[in-house]
Amino acid sequence: MNRLVFYVDEAEIPPTDSANTKHIFLYGPKPVRPGTGSVGGSLEVAVRRLAVAINPKALDFLSIALAVIAADTFVSRKRFSANGWTREFKLEIPLARPRIWDEVAEDLEDALNFLSGDRWTLSFRGGGMGPPVRTAIKRLRKHIAIGSADCTCLFSGGLDSLIGARQLADEGRTPLLVSHSYRGDQSYQEYLAPRLGRELPRFAANANPVFKGPNENDTTMRTRSLGFLAYGVVSANAVLAKQPSVGVIDLFVPENGFIALNAPLTRRRVGSHSTRTTHPSFLSQIQTIFDKVGLGVRVQNRYRHMTKGEMLCEMLPNEMVVQAAVNTVSCGKWKRKSKQCGHCVPCLIRRAAFAKAEVVDTTTYQFPDLQKLWDRPDIRDDVMAMLVATGRDDRGLKQRAIASGPLPLDPVERDNWFGVHKRGLEEVAAYLKTQGFAT
C-alpha cells in the first residue's frame, strides 16, 4: 500500500520520512524538503482570478483531484504494482467539508479504480483550503471576465474541443473555457481561442506535481482528466455564483464517441492502452458524485454518439474552422518531438476525420507516410492494431465495444454507443485504404 499524506500548511509536514509514506504540500509552490512533493502551486491564484467566492465543495473536489494526480505521478506503476499495472493507494486529504465527502468516499474510490486501473482508498480530515477572501481577490490586478458566461467547456487545444467551443458560441452561448495550461498545450489554446467566432473568457491552470529528491515518476498519467474536470467544476461554480438562481451549470466535455468509448483494438490492449477519460461509465459515476454532494454541475458530452469525422463534417463549410482545425493537436506523443507523430491511435483517428470531411490535412506529422512504418517495428504497433480491429467482421463487435467498461442500460443510448463504435472503425478503415492498406 502506497500512503500519501497531504497538507495545506507546510509547517505540519513532518521533518523526517516514514516507510511507504510520501508527504505532499497541497497548493504548495514547491516541495518543502527532499523526500517530499508539492502539487497545485499556482491553483490558488488561478482560483482567485475568477473574482468570486467559490463553493467550498468545489474546492474540495479540486483538492481531491490534485491529490490523486500527485499520487498517480509520484508512485511508479512499474515499481509498485504486483502485476505490472495495478497499484494500491491510501490518500489522506485535508478538506473544507470532509463530512460531506465521507459520504461519497466509496463512490469516488470506485470511479478512480475504473479510471486508472488501480485500487484507491481515500480518507478526509478538516483544515482544507477554503474560498479566497475578498481582500485576496482584490489584490490581483487581472481577473477573468466571467460575467457573461452561462456555461463552461473544456478547451484543450484539440480538434474536438475546438468544435465544441465553436458550436456553443455559434448557438449564442457564452462558455467559460477551461484549459490545462501545460507548456505546449497553451500555445495551441492561445492560437485557437481568437478563432471561435467571438471572444470568450478562459480559466487556465496547471497541477504541476513536483517531487524533490530521487524518485521514479510514473508517465501513464491516467488521472490527468480528473484534474481537467475539477477545473471545470470550479469554473462552473464561479459562473453559478454570478447567477445562483439558475441552480445548475452545464460543464461541456467535447469528445467524439469513438475515442470516448476507446474500446481495445486487440485483446492485449484491454489494460494499458485503453484510457477511460470520457468513458460513459466514468462520467456517469462522476455525475452521481456531483449530484450527491450538491455541486450544481451537469456534465455533458454532446458528441458522444458522433465520430470525429462526423463532428468535423457538421462544421462545414466554414473556412475559418478548417484553418483552425488543421492547427489543433491530437497526438498523444507530440511533446517528445514537438511534432505530432502521425501514427498513434489519436493521430490515426484525426487523419481519418480529415479524410471523411474531405479537408486537406496540412498538419506536419513526424511520419506522414504510414507505409514506411513497416520498417520500424518499434513504432508500428498502433497501425497494426488498428488494421486488426478494422479488418474484423461484425461478429463480436458489441462485445468488443463493452470491453473497456459498461455501457448505459437505456436501449437507445446503448445502441447509439454501439453505432458510433462501428462507424468509428469504418471511418479509420476507409482512411487506411487510401494509404494503401487492405483492411
N, C-alpha and C positions, 0 to 999 in steps of 0.2 A: 504494500500500500504506500503510495506517494502522498505525503501530507504536506499541504501548503497552507500557511497561516498568513493572513493579510492584515495590514494595519493602515490607518489613515493618519496616525501620529507617529512620526519617526522615533520619538523618544520611547515608545513602547516596544520597539524591536529589540529582542534580546542581544546582548553583546557577543554571545557565542552560539554556535550551531548545535543541533541535536540530531541524532541518527534519523535518516529518512524524512527530514523536515526541512522545508525551504521557507524562509521568511521574506515576504514581499511587501514593499511600500506601495500602497494603492493610492493613485493620483500623485505619487512622488515624482519629483523631477529627475531623480537618479537613485540608484541603489545606495544605501547608507554606509555599507561596508562590504568588503569581499565576502562572498558566500551568500549574498542576498540579491534580490531583484527589485525592479520597480516596473510599474505599468500605468499608463494613463496620465503621464505627467502634464500634458497640455490640455487635458479634457476639462479641467475646472475653468480655465479661461475661456475655452470654446463654449461651454455652457453659459457662462456669464454674458457672452456676446449676444445671446438670444434676448437679453434685456427683460426677462420676466422671471418670476419665481416659479421654478419647475416643481411639479408634484413630486414629493419625496419618494413615492413608489416608483416613479420613472427613473429617478436617480439610483434607487436600489437595484433596479434591473440593469442599469448601466454598470454598477459595481459588480454584480454577479457576472455579467458578460466579460468584463475586464479580468476578473479573477480566473475565469475559465480559459480565456486566451493566454494568460500568463502560464497557467498550468500546462496547457497544450504545447506551449513553446519551450518551457524550461525542462520538461521531462521527455527525454528521448524515447521514442517508440522502440527503436532498435535495442536499447539497453534495458528498458524497464517493462517489457512485456513478456509474459510467459510463452506466448505462442507466436511472437514476432509481430503482433499487431495490437492486441488489446492490453491497455494499461489500466491500473486501478488508482483512483484519485480520492483523497479526502480533503475538501476545502473548508476552511474556517474563515468566514467573511463578515466584516462589520457592516451593518445596515442601519438606516434611519428608522425603518419599521420592521424589525426582524420577525415579530409575531405573525404579521400578515404573510410573510414569505415562508414561515414554518409550515403553514397550511398547504402550500403547494410545492414543498421541497421534493416529494416523491414524483410529482408531475415533471418538475424541472430535471430531475435525475433521469427519468425515462426519456425525455426529449434529448438530453445530452448523450445518453447511451446510443440512441438512434443516430444522432448527428455524427458522432466521431468514432463509434465502434468501441469505445472504452467503457469502463464502469466507474460511475461518479457517485460520490457521497457528499452532500452539502450540509453544512451546519452554519447557523447565523447567530450573531450576537449584536448588541447595541453599539452605538458610537460611530455609525457610518456617516458618510458625507451628506449634509442637508442642503437645501436650496441656498444659492448665493444671496447674501443680504443686499438690500438696496444700495448701500454705500459702496459695496464692492462692484456692483453693476455700473454705477455712475462713474467710477474711476476709469473705466475703459473708454478710450476715445472713439472706437469704431464698434457699432452694433449691427446686427443683422436685421434688415428691414422686413420683419415678418408680418406687418400689419395687414397686408392684403392677402396673405396666404390662406387657402381654405382646405389644404390637404398637404401631405408630404409624399415624396417619391424618391426612392433610392436611385442614385445617379453615379454610376461607376466609371463612366468613360467608355463603356462597351456599347455595341450596336443596339441591344435590347433596351438598355436604359435611355439611349438617345431617342428611340422610337416612343418609349413610354412617356417620357417627359414632353416630347414634342406634341404627341397626341393630346395630352392633358391641356397643354397651352392652346392648341388649335380648338379645343372644345370650350375654351373660355375659363378653364380652371386656372388657379394660381398655386401650383405646388411649391412647397419649400423643399428644394433639392437637398439630398443628404448624401454626403460623399466620404469615402476614406481618403484622407489627404496623404497617402503614401507617395514617396518620391517616384516620379514616372507617371503614375496614375493621374496625378494632379495636372500634369501638362495636357493630357487628353481632355480632362474635365474642363479646364480653362479654355481650350480651343472650342469645345462643343457648346458650352453654356451660351455664348452670344448667337448661336445658330438654332435656337429653339423657338424662333418666331417673335419673342419678346423677352425682356429682362425678367429673370426670376430670382428670388432670394435663395441663398445656398448656405447650408451648415456643413462644415468640413472638419474632420477630427482624425486623430491618429493615436491608436492604442500604444504603440512604441514600447513593447516589452523589452527590458534590458536586464541582463544578469551580469554581475561583477565577479570576475574571477573565473577559474576553469569550470566549464560546463558544456555539455554536448546538447545543444538545442535541437528540437525536432523541426523538420521542414514541411511536414504534411499539412499542418495548419487547417484541420477540418473545421475548426470552430470559428474561423475568421468571420463567417456570416453572422454569427451571434452578435458580434460587436457592431456590424452593419445594422442589424435590426435594432440594437439598443440605441444607436444614434438616431434611428428613425423614431423610436418610442419617445426619446427626449424631445426631439423636434416636434413630433405630433402633440405632445403635451404643452409645448410652448405655444403652438397655434391654438390649442384648446383654452389656454389661459387667457388669450386675447378675445375669445368668443365662447365662454363657458356654456351658454345656452344651447349650443349645438349638441353637446353631450358626448359625441363620438367623432373622432377624426380619422379619415382614411389614410392608411400607410400603403402606398402602391409599391409592389415589388415586381418590376417588369422583367419577366424571364420567359422565354419560349418553352412550351410544354415538353418538347423533346429533351432538352438539356435539363429541365427541372426534374423530370422523371429519371433521367440518366440511368436507364436500365443497363446492366452489364452487357458488354458486347460479346464476351465469351465467359465460360464458366469460371475461369481463373481470375476474372476481374470483379467478382462479386464483392470482395472486400476492399482492397486498396485503391482500385480505380473507380469506384462508384461513390462519388460525393453526393450528399443529400441536402445541400444548401437550401434549395427551394422545393424540395420534395413535398407533395401534398400532405403526407402524413406528418412531417416535421412542422410545417406551417400550421396545420390543424392543432397539433399539440401546443404550439406557442400561443395560438389564438385562445385556446381553452384557459391557459395560464393567465393571459391578459384579462380575460373576462372574469375569472375567479378573484383576482386582486383588484379589479375595478380600475384598469388603466385608461379606459376610454379610447382605445386604439383598435381600428378594424383593418387587419392585414388583407390586401387584395392583390391577386395576380390575374390581371385581365387577359393575359396571353397564354394561360395555362393550356388551352386547347388549340394553340397555333404553333406551327413550326417557325423557325427563324425566317425562312424564305417567305412564308405567308405573311409574317409581320411586315417584312420589307415591302412586299407587293402592295399591302394595304396603304402604304405611304406614297405610292407613285401615282401619276408623275409629279415629281417635285424636285427640281434641280438642286435646291439648297440642301434637301435631305440627302440626296445622292452624294453630293460633295462631302457632307458631314459624315455619312455612313462609311465611306472608304477611309476616313481618318479616325475611326474608332479602334479600340483594341479588344481582341477576343482571346488571344493566345494565353495559355497558362504558363508559358515558359519564357515570355518575351523579355523579362528583366535580365536574364542571363546574358543576352547579346544586344539588348536594347533594340530588338527586332523580332517581329512575330515569326514563329518558326515555319508555319505553313503546313505542318504535318501532324500536329497533335489533334486530339478529338475536337476541342473547341475551334481550332483553325479549319478543320475539315467541314464542320457544320457551318462555319462562317462562309467559306468559299462556295459551298453548296447553295447557301442562301442567295448570294450574289448571282450565281448561275440561274437559279429559279426566277429571280426578279429581272433577269437579263440586264443587270447592271455590270458595266466593265469594272472589274476589280483591280484597281491600281495600287493596292496595298503592296508594300515592299516586303516580301517574305524571304526568310533565310534560305528556304528550299522551295522555290516556286515550281520546279519540275518534280512531281511526285515519282515519276518513273525512275529517277536517279537514286531513289531510296533503296532500291533492291540491292545495291552495292554497299548499303550501310545497315548491317544487322543491329547496330546499337540504337538506331532511331526509327526503324521502320515498323515497330511493333503496333503503333496506333493505326496505321494504314492497313496493316494485315488484319488486325482485329475488326476494323470496320468492314473490310471485304468479307470476312467470315459472317458477320452479323447481317450484312445486306444481301449475302448470297443464299441465305436460308429461305425455305418456303414458309408459308404462313402457319404451318403446324407448330404448335407450341409457342406461338407469338405472344399470346396473352400471358402465359406462364412466365415468359422471359420479361414481360413488362412489369410484373409484380415482384421480380426477384430482388429489386432494390428496396422494397418496402410495401406495406399495404396501401391499397387504393381506397377511395371513398366507397361506401356501400350503396349510395344512391345510384340506381342503374344508369341514368342518363349521364351523370358526372363520370361514372366509371367507364362507360363506353367511349366517352369523349377522350379520356386518357389513353385508352387502348388505341383509339383512332389517331391521335397525334403521334404516338409511338410508331405506328405503322407508316404514317406519311413522312415522319422524320427520316426513317430508314430509307424510304423510297427517294426522298429528296437528295440524300447523300449518294445513294446508288446511281442516280441519274447524273450527278456531277462526276463521279468516278469513271463512268463510262466515257464521258467527254475527254477524260485524261488517259484513255487507252486501257482501262481496267475492265475486265469481264467480271460481273458480279452475279 
